[in-house]
C-alpha cells in the first residue's frame, strides 16, 4: 500500500504556458498530431476504397499503433539513454520520409500498411522521450495540467485534422493530402532542433538495448502499485478504440459515408472538452476522486449504437465517450510518483506502449468482428467491454491512494 503526498495546489493553464520550453514542446506536438491525423484518415480511406474490407480499414486506422508492441519491448531503454531532443527530431525526419513515399502513390494498400508498421517501431522511444521530458519542465499541478494540455491538443488537433483532412481528401485525393504530413514533420523537426534546449540523457549508454528494456519492464510490472495504474490507463480506453476502428464502415452502414469525419471529430471534440473542463474547473483532489465515474463515461454511451442511430445522435454519443478520457488526469500524479526517476522515460514508454498496442489490437479486433457483424453492434460490444473493465478496476480507479 503506497500513501501518496497531499494533492498540490491547483495551477492554471496560464502558468503552464508561461514556461517557454513547454511552449516549444507543445507546438512540436501539435505539428506531430496534425500530420498523423491527416495521414491516418487518408490511409484508412485509401485502403477501404481499394479493398472494401472493414478489417483492412481498421488495420489502416491503427497501422501507427501496433508497432508500439515491438518498439516498447525492444527499444525503450533508449528513451533514458539518448538525449530527448535528438530522439524526437530524428523520428520526425523518419516520419517525413515515410509520408513522402506514401504520398507518391506507388505502393499497393498492403505495402503501405507494411511500410507504416515497420517504420513506426521507433515511435515508442520518441513518445517516451517526449512524455518523460514533461515533468522536467513542469512541477506539481502544472505537470498534471501540462498532461491535460497535451490531451487537449490530441482532441483539438484531431477536430481540425479530420475536418481539414476530409476537405483535403475531397479536393486533392488521399495521396495529395498526405503531403500535409510531410510538411508537418519537417516543421516539427526544425522547431525542436532550433528552439528546444538540449538535455542530458538520464542513464548511461545501453550496450544491450533489448536486454535492458526487458529487465526494466519486468521490474516495473512486478510492482503492484505501478502494475495496477498501468492497467487502469490501458484497458478502458483501448476497448473503446475497438469501436473507433469500425466508424468508417458504420458511416457506410447508415447510408452516409461522408459522415465518417463527423464521427471521428466528435470523439476528438469530447476529449478536448473533457480535459479542458476537468483540468481547469476541478481541484486536484476532486479530480482524483472523479476518476472512476469519468471512466464509466467511456463505454456507457456506446451501448446506444446497437440501435443504429443516425449521424447526429451517433456523434453526440461519441462526444460523451470522448469526454470520459479525462479520467486519466486523475491518474497522472499518482503514476509519476509511483515510478522511479532513473527509469522515468522507460516507465512512460511502457505506459504508452501498452496503450497504443492494446488500442491497435482491439481496433483490429473490432474490424475483424465487423466482417461478420453489423458495425453498430461492434461499437456496442466495445462499450460494454469497456464498462466491464472499469468495474473490474474500480478499486484502483475510485481510490486516490493505491
N, C-alpha and C positions, 0 to 999 in steps of 0.2 A: 504494500500500500504506500503510495507516494503522496505526500502532502505538498500541495503547491503553495507558492508565495501568494500573498494577497493580490487581487487584481490591481493593476496600475491605474493611476489617474487617467481619466478619459482625455484623449487627444483630439485634435481637429485635423481635417484634411489640409487646411492652410499650413499647419505645422509640418505636415508630411511633405508638401510641395515646396516648403522653404529650403529643403535640403537639395542643393544643386545637383549633386551626384545622383540622387534619386530621380530627378527630372530627366537626366540623361538616360539612365537605365530604363525608365518608364517609356520614354519616347522610342527608344530602340525596340522595346517590347511591342509597342503598338504597330510599328512597321512590320515586325515579325508576324503578328497576328493578322494584320490586314492581308499580307501576301499569302499566308497559309489558308485563310478563309476563302479567298478567291480561287486558289489552287484546288482546295478540297471540293468546292462546288463545281468547278469546271471539270475536274477529273470524274466526279460522280456522274455528271450529266453526259460526258463523253462515253463512259463505259456503259451506262444504261442505254443510251441511244444506239450504241454499236452492238450490244448483246441482248437487250431486253430482259436481262436476268436480275431479279431483286438481290440475289446473293452476291453477284459481282458488283452491283451498285453499292451494296453495303460495304464490301471489301474496299471499294474505291474510296468510300467515305472515311474509312479508318486506316487507309494504307499508311498514313503517317503515324498511327498509334501503335500498331503491332510491333514495329522494330524496337520499341522500348523494352520488350521482353528480352531481346538479345543484348542491347546496349546496357540495360540495367543489371544483367548477370555477368557481363564480360568486361565492361569498361569503366564502371562507376568510380573506381579508385582514382582515376584521373581527375575527377571533379575536385578533389582536395590536393592533388599533386601537380596540377598545371595552373598557371596564372589564369584567373577567371576571364579577363578581357581577351586573352589570346584564344581561349576556348570558344567564346561567343562569336568573335569576329571570324575565326576560321570556319565555324559551321555556317555562318551567314553566306560565306563565299561558296561553300559546297551547295547550299540551297539554291543560290543564284544559278549555278551551272546546271543543276538538275532541272530547274524550271525552264531554262532556255532550251534544253533538249526536249522537254515535253511540248513547249510552245512551237517547236519546229514541225511537229505533226508527222514525224517519220516513223513513230512506233505504233505497234498494234496495242489494243487495250490491255492485253495480258503483259506485254513488255513494259508498258507504262507502270502497271502495278508493281512489277518486279523491281524496276528502277527506283521507284519511290520507297519501296520497302527496304532495299539494300542500303541506299544512301541515307535512310532515316535512322540507322542503327546508332550513330554517334549523337543523335538528338538528346538521348538521356543524359549524356555528360554535359551538353550545353545548357539544358534546362536546370540540371542540378547546380551548375556553377552560378546561374542567374539567381536561383532561389536562395542559395547559401550566402550570396553577396548581400541580399536584402537586410538581414539582421545586423550586418556590419555597418549599414548606412543609417538604420533607424533603430531606436530603442523603445522599450516599454509599449504603451498602447499605440505609439506611432508605427511600430512594426506591424501590429495587427491591422491598422488602417492601411498601411502600405500593401499588405496582402489583399485587403479589400479593393484597393485601387487597381491592383493587377487583375483581380477577378472582374471588376467593372470594365476594365479595358477589354477583357475577353468577351464580355457581353456586348459592350458598346461597339467595339470594332467589328464583331460579327454582325450586329444590326446593320452597320454601314456596309460591311463587306458583302453580306448576302444581297442587300439591296443594290449596291453598285455592281457587284459581281453579276447579278441577274441581268442588269441593263447592259453590261459589257458583253455578256454572252449573247444577248439578243442582238446587239449591234455588230459585234465583231466575230462572234462564234467563240467556242470554248478555247480554241488554240490562241486566238488573238488576246483573250482575256488573261491568259497565263503570263503574258509579258508584264502585267502589273506585279506579279510575284517577283519576277526578275528585278524590277526596279526597286521594290520594297526591300529585298535582300541586300542590294548594293547600298541603299541609303542607310540601312541599319548598320552594316559593316563599317561604313565611313564614319557615322556618328560615334559609334562605340570606340573606334580606333583613335579618333581625334579628340573626343571630349571626356571619355571615361578614364579616370585615373587608374593606373596600373596598381594592382595589389599583389602581394606575395602569395605564393601557394601556401596552403595550411599544413601540408605534410611534406615529407621527403619524396624524391622521385621514386615511382613504383617500378621496380625491375620486373616483377611478375604481376601485371595488372589483373589478370583473371583470377589468380590465386588470392590476391589481396582483396579483390571485390567480393569473392565468395566468403572469405573469412570475416570481413566486417559485416556483410549482410547477415551471416549466421549469428554473429554476436548481437546485432540489433534485434533480430527476430526472436532471440532467446529471452529478451527482457519483456516480461508480461505487460508493463505499462506502455512500452513502445509498440508491441505487437497489437494490443487492443486498440490503440489510437490509429494505427495504420489500417486495420480492418474497418474501423469506423469511417475513415476517409475514403476507403476504396469501394466497398460493396454497394451502398445505397445509390450513389450516382452512376456507377458503372452499369448497374442493371437498367437504369433509366435510359442510358445511351443505346441499349438494345432496341428501344423504341425509336430513337432518332435515326437508326440505321435503315428504317423502312418508311421514312417520311416521304421520300420521292415516290415509291410505289403507292403509298396511301393517297397522295395527291392525284395520282392516275386513277386509283380505285373510285374516288368520289367524283371523277369526271372533270377535274380542274387541275391538270398537270402543272399549269403556271403558278399554282398556289404553293408549290414546294418552298419557294423562297420566303413566303409569308410565314410558313410553319417554322422554318429554321430561325427566322428573325424573331418570332415570338419567344422561343426558348432563350435566345440571347438577351432580349429586352427584359424578360423576367429575371435573369441573372443580374443584369445591370441594376434593376430597381431594388432587388433584394439586398445586394451588397451595399448600395447607397443608403438605404433606409436602416438596415440593421447596423451597419458600420458607424453611421453618424448619429442616429437618433436614440440608440440603445446604449446604456452604460456597459462597460466591460463585464462586470459581474452578472448583470441581467442577460447579456449576450451569451455568456456561457451556460446559463440556466435555460435558455431557449433553444439550445442545440437540438434536443430530442424532438420537440414539437415542430421545429422547422424542417427537420429531416423527414418527417411524415409527409410534408407537402410535396416531396419529390415524386412519390409514386401514387398518392391518392387521386389526384386529378386525372391521371392517365386511365383509370378504370372506366371513365366515360367514353373512351374510344371504342368500346365494344358495341356502342350504339351507332357507330359510324357517323359522327357529327360532321356538319359542313365546315368549310374552311375557317369561318369566323369563330365558331364555338371551339373548334379544334385548336385554333391559335390561342384563345383565352385559357384553355386547359393547359396548354404547353407553357404559357407565360407563368401561371401559378406554380407549375412544376419547377420552372427555372428559378423562381423566387426562393424556393426551398434550398437551393445550393448555398445560400447564405449561412446555413447551419455550420459550414466548415470554419467560419470566423470564430466560432466558439471553441474550436479545437486548436487554433493556431498557436496560442501562447502555451497551451499545455504540451503540445508536441515539441516546441522549441526548447522548453525547459527539461523535457524528458531525454533528449538526445545529447550525447557527449559532444562538446565543442570541437574536439580534434577530428571528429568524423562527421561534422555537420553537413558538408557537401554531399557525402555519400548517403547520409540519412535522408536528406531532402530528395536526393536522386532516387532512393529506394521508394519513397512515398510517391514520387512522380511515375516511377516505373510501374508500380502496382496499379496506379490509377489508369495510366494510358494502356497498359497491357490488358487489364480487365475490361476497360471500355471497348478496346478493339475486339476482344473475344466475344463479349456479349452483343456488340453490334453485328459482328459476323454471324453469331448465333441467331439474332433476330432476323437477319437476311435469309438464313437457311430455313428458319421457321416460316418466313414469308413465301418460300417456294411451295409450301403445302397448305398454308393457312392465309386467311384474309389479313392484310396489313393492320386493319383496325383491331383485330383480335390479338395480334402480336404486340401492339402497343399496350393493350390492356393487361396482357400477361406480364409484360415488363414492369408495369406499375405495381401489380400485385407482388411480384418478386421483390421489388424494392421495399415495399411495406413490410414484408416478412423479414428482410434483412435488418431493417430499422428496429423491429420488435426484438429480434434476436440480439441486437447490440444495445438494447435500451439502457442497460446498466452503465455502459460507458458513455453513451450519448447524453443521458439525463443527469449525470453527476459531474460537476466541475472538478471533482477530485477522484483520481484513479489510484 
